[in-house]
């Protein structure tokens, strides 16, 4: 996808500058904070991406926003660049790409866990340790309750899905029975 490649280039450029300044995590925090503002305020995002509005007006609004939030010069200049180049619409993708680069630098992986029932603190810790062992990385785990699973858990590690849910096991048994008939 062209937008994604463009977002990767912008993210890598920003990441490289942030590394030179030893502020990769700080810049990510600022970038995700500004992205959150745009996610929460659809009208503001629509204003920035709409070609009908004058670039000077967009810059003025951005500059006003930047005076109200605490961001570094690097982040402020980057956001201004996105406005100037009419690329603010890829900001959310840039944030994701930057986060991926940050995760790689910090040897971190993000894992999503869906569980039929709330996991105890001990169970979460054991799962976290096991996933850390399996991946060889620092695991950042997000746990979500999903009653539709009936029992068990589903763990998404990157593009790999480990499905230990009762719902899937029952579906597999059902399929085996159909094949035997």
Secondary structure, DSSP 8 states (H G I E B T S, - for coil): -HHHHHHHHHHHHHHHHHHHTT-HHHHHHHHHHHHHHHHH-HHHHHHHH-TTS-HHHHHHHHHHHHHHS---HHHHHHHHHHHHTT-GGGHHHHHHHHHHHHHHHTTEEEEEEEESS---HHHHHHHHHHHHHHHTSEEEEEEEE-GGG-SSEEEEETTEEEE--HHHHHHHHHHHHHHH-
